């Protein structure tokens, strides 16, 4: 069995109220789909690589690739504003990793 999968989500926040509403709902949905927010905060700089600065950084641990895919493909949460705009699902800003057993 594969270990957990990690998704690093980097995005900018244009509207504070929209982000607060998103973060409340998203946290519940992440948990409901088998994920857990490991870290949340301001992205300051990349230690290595060419990653553009963003306002927000969220690191999510998913119990499996299937759990992550279930979150990304759930039509009931398709309206979450940051889900497709750089917050994990199909975004080039995400970095996923399977931990070796």
N, C-alpha and C positions, 0 to 999 in steps of 0.2 A: 504494500500500500504506500502510495506517495505521501510525503509529509505535507505540511501546510504550505500555502502559497501566499506571498506577500505582494501587495500592490502599493506603490508609492504614488500618491496623487498630488500633483502640483497645479494650482490654478490661482488666478487673480479674482479678487472680489470687487465688483463695480458698485453693487448695491448692498449695503450692510444689512438692511431689513430682509432682503431676499436671502442672503447668506444665512442669517440666523434661523429663518424658517426652514431653509434647506437642511441645515446642520441638525436641527431637532428631529426632523422626519427621517433624514438619511441614517442617523445613528440607529434608530429603531429598525429600519429596513435592513441595514447591514447585519445587525444581530439576528433578525428573523431569517436571514438567508445563510447563516453559518459563518458570519464574519465578526471580527472584533477590532475596534480601533485601538491600535497600539500606541500611537503618538499623534498629536495634533498641535500645530503651532505655526509660527511664522518661519518661512523658508528664508534663511539669510544668505547662504552662499554654498556653492558646490565645492567640496574638497578636491574632487577629481572629475574630469570630464567637462563637457560643454553643456551645462544645464542653465537655461535662462532663469534669472530670479523670478519668483512668484510671490504673491501675498500670503498664500496659505499652503501648508504641507500637511498631508494626512497619510499615515502609514496604517494600512489595514491588513490584518492577518486573516486569511480565509482557510477554513478547514480542508478545502480541496479545490481543485480547478472547477469541478462541477458546481460547488457552492458559489464560486465567483461568477461562473457563466449563468447560473440561475438568477443571481442578482442583476446581471447585465441584461438578461433577456426577459425579465418579468414585465409584461405589458402593464401591470397595475401600477408600476412606479416609473413608467416612461416619461412622465411629466416632471420628474425631479430635475431642476434646471442645470445642475453641474454634473450630472451623471454622464453625459456625453461631451461636455465642454471641458475636458481635461481632468476628469475625476475618476479615471480608472477604466471604464468600459471602452475598449478599442482606441483609447487615446495614445498618442505617441509619447505623452508625458509620463506614462505609467511604466514601472519597472517591476516585473514579476519574477519570483524566484521560488523554486521548490526546494525545501530543506531536505537534505539527504538523511536517510534513516540510519 
